[in-house]
Amino acid sequence: MQHDAPASLLSPRTGILIAMIAFAVGMRLVNFFVPGALPNFTPVEAIALFGGAYFADRRLAFIVPLIGMAIADAIIGVNLSDENIGFWYRSAPAVYACIALTVLGGLQLRNRVDVTRVFGYSFASAVLFFVVTNFAVWLFAAGPAGDACVRGLMPCYVAAIPFFSGTLVGTLVWSAVLFGGFELLRRRWPALQLANA
């Protein structure tokens, strides 16, 4: 088991982790604004897992993903129609709760990152996101929630199944990019391997 030496908040490792999360947040915006993009193919849960797994400072593990997503949401929010904006913000607490819970999952990956665990935690976080956020959609059945969510919770979940594929694939792909990319960087630059963020 690897035990990294403590480092300051301004270490090269911290900078790389923040830059990688910022890049992934930027790609969330690209997914939202590019016509024809796969719905829900976002790095939201992957960012949270990644932050939890690699930031030594637990505060940063929560703060960086949450602030990154809040910035992206603010940009998305100003581009939503009046009809959708209220619904968007009513469901936001469920989204942010999922991010925080996924960071907790990422904390369990510390010094235990391998392909099987990252895949398992990524899959579980995508399922968690689906269950919690669609419960919120049903609870606030309005706006884009559609008739299915007005009829009941189970019809709401069934109507959301087509969107789950984007969430799952996005989480798995972005987890591979973030975790795999950082592991490759750590092998190439010893400062990233020996110093914690």
C-alpha positions, 0 to 999 in steps of 0.5 A: 500500500502506498503512503504518500507524503503530505504536501501543501495545497499548492503542490504540483499534484493538487494543480494537476488534479484541479486541472483534470477536474476543470477539464472534465467540467468543461466537457460537461458544458460541451455535452450540454451545448453541442446539439446531438450529444448523448444525453447525460453523457457527463463526468459528474459522478466520475469527477466526484469519485476521482476527487475523493480518491486522490485529494489528500485533503478531504476538504478539497475532495468535496470542495473542488468537484462541488464548486466545479459543478456549481460553476457549470450549473450556473452557466447552464442555468442562465441558458435554460428557458423560464419554464425549465429553470425552476425545475432545474434548481428544485432538483439541484439538491438531489444532484449535489447530494449524489456528488457528495455521496460519490466523493465519500465512495471515492474516499474508499478508493484511496490507495486502493485504485485498480480497474475492478474497483474503479469500475464497480464504484463508477457503476454504483455511483451511476445507479445512485445518481439515477435513483436519487435524481429521478426520485427528485424528478418525480417529487417535483413532477413539473416542467420537463419531468413529463406525464410519466412522473405525474402518474407515479414513481415507477412510471417516472423511473421507467421513463428515465431508463433511456437517460440512464445509458448516457449516465452510465456510459459517461461515468464509466468513460470519464472514470477511465479517462480521469483515473487512467490519465492520472495513473499514467501521469504519476508513473511519468512524473515522480512528484505526482506519485510521491506528493499528495494533494 
